[in-house]
C-alpha cells in the first residue's frame, strides 16, 4: 500500500500515487495530480477512488492521535479524473508528512497499488515483498528489472532472537530497536559500526495513570519529576548526544521564543530535590499510615531494568520508593515512548488529548489546541500552543525524560538505509537497484 506521498530513506517527502502537487490559497489548498497507474485488478487509479478511500480512512482514524493530527483537513474533493484537492482550515507546513504516514496507505477492493506486492508462507511467520516493475506504477519501463530489483523477506522477532540472527548473518537489517533492549546489542559480539541510532523526535517519559494518594496533588507529581537527574539516566547506555528535557514540547519547536533549558530555571539538582523532599515529607506527616510508593509500568528488557534503577535511585533521594511493574498491569505511571509524526508543538499536545485516555490530561489544553486549528497567523498559533503547553505542565500529567531512542543493526552493504528523525525506514528503497 502507499498513499498520495511517501518517505525516502532520509525521511523526505517523495511522490507516490500522486506524481506531483501544488500548494495554493496561502497553504490551505493542496492539489494533487495522480500518476497514470492501475489498481492490482487493472482498474485505473481515479480521483474518485482516492476521495472515497481517504474519507473512509479519516472516519476510521477519528478519536485516535493521528485523527487529531489530521483535524485541519476539512475537505477532500475529486476535481477531475486524476486530480484531487485537499483543503485545510488553516496552513500546516508539515501536512505532507502526515499524508506519508503508513496508516494513510490506500486499499481498493482489498489491495493496494504498490509499490510492492506481498506473499505469505503458511508454514513460517514471514512476508515476502517484491517491488512492482516501473511500468506497473505508471513509470517508464526499466530493462532487466527482475534481475536488478532485490526481493525482501520480513519477519518479526524478539530482540534476543533478532540480534542473534544478525550476528549469524541470517538477517541484514534489524529495525525498531528501543532503549529497553539496547543493552543486548552492547553485550553482543557485534562491532559498534553496525549500530545506527535515529536522531529521533518524540516523547519519552512517564505518564500518570491516576491521581490519588501521593499522586493526588500536582505539586507532589512535580516533585517526582524534579528529583530525576535526566542526564544520568542515559549514562549506563553509552549513548552520546541523547537530548534530555524537562519540557513536554521541545523548546526548539517554538520559533523565535527563548525558552529556558530547564522548566525550573537555574536551580541545581540538589535544590530541586530539597524542594521535592519537603513536599513528600509534608504528605507523610499528614498521612502517617501510608507509605510513599509509586509503581512504574515498563516493557521487558535489560534497558528497562537500567532505566528503572536510575529513576528509583532518584526518587529514593526524596523519600519515595519505586516499584517496577510490567506495562499494562495497572501501574501508577507508565512509560510513554512515541515517535513524532511531524515537527510541530501540536503533535506533542495531541498525544495528551483527553479523548485518548492515556492518563491525566487537560480539557483546557485540548480547547486551546482546537482554537489553534483555525488560527492563520503563526504568532497567534504559537501563542495558543504555548498556553496549552502551560496548562499541561500545570496539570503535571507527564514526566518528560528526553528523546525516544530507536536503533537499528545494519549490514554494511545496505546503502539505502539512513538514520532519520522520524524513525521510519521504508522497505521499498531497499529493493531498488543501486547502479
C-alpha positions, 0 to 999 in steps of 0.5 A: 500500500502507499498513499498520495506521498511517501518517505525516502530513506532520509525521511523526505517527502517523495511522490507516490500515487500522486506524481506531483502537487501544488500548494495554493490559497496561502497553504490551505489548498493542496492539489494533487495530480495522480500518476497514470497507474492501475489498481492490482485488478487493472482498474485505473487509479481515479480521483474518485477512488482516492476521495472515497478511500481517504474519507473512509480512512479519516472516519476510521482514524477519528478519536485516535492521535493521528485523527487529531493530527489530521483535524485541519483537513476539512475537505477532500474533493475529486476535481477531475479524473486524476486530480484531487484537492485537499483543503485545510482550515488553516496552513500546516507546513508539515501536512505532507508528512502526515499524508506519508504516514503508513496508516494513510496507505490506500486499499481498493477492493482489498489491495493496494497499488504498490509499490510492492506486492506481498506473499505469505508462507503458511508454514513460517511467520514471514512476508515476502515483498517484491517491488512492482516493475516501473511500468506497473506504477505508471513509470517508464519501463526499466530493462532487466528489472527482475534481475536488478530489483532485490526481493525482501523477506520480513519477519518479526522477532524478539530482540534476543532472537533478532540480534542473534540472527544478525550476528549469524548473518541470517538477517541484514537489517534489524529495525525498531530497536528501543532503549529497553533492549539496547543493552543486548546489542552492547553485550553482543559480539557485534562491532559498534559500526553496525549500530545506527541510532535515529536522531529521533523526535518524540516523547519519552517519559512517564505518564500518570495513570491516576491521581490519588494518594501521593499522586493526588496533588500536582505539586507532589507529581512535580516533585517526582519529576524534579528529583530525576537527574535526566542526564544520568539516566542515559549514562549506563547506555553509552549513548552520546548526544541523547537530548534530555528535557524537562519540557513536554514540547521541545523548546526548539519547536517554538520559533523565535521564543527563548525558552529556558533549558530547564522548566525550573530555571537555574536551580541545581539538582540538589535544590530541586530535590530539597524542594521535592523532599519537603513536599513528600515529607509534608504528605507523610506527616499528614498521612502517617499510615501510608507509605510513599510508593509509586509503581512504574509500568515498563516493557521487558528488557535489560534497558528497562531494568537500567532505566528503572534503577536510575529513576528509583535511585532518584526518587529514593533521594526524596523519600519515595520508593519505586516499584517496577511493574510490567506495562499494562498491569495497572501501574501508577505511571507508565512509560510513554515512548512515541515517535513524532509524526511531524515537527510541530508543538501540536503533535506533542499536545495531541498525544495528551488529548483527553479523548485518548485516555492515556492518563491525566490530561487537560480539557483546557489544553485540548480547547486551546489546541482546537482554537489553534486549528483555525488560527492563520497567523503563526504568532497567534498559533504559537501563542495558543500552543504555548498556553496549552503547553502551560496548562499541561505542565500545570496539570503535571500529567507527564514526566518528560525524560528526553528523546525516544531512542530507536536503533537499528543493526545494519549490514554494511552493504545496505546503502539505502538505509539512513538514520532519520528523525522520524524513525521510519525506514521504508522497505521499498528503497531497499529493493531498488537497484543501486547502479 
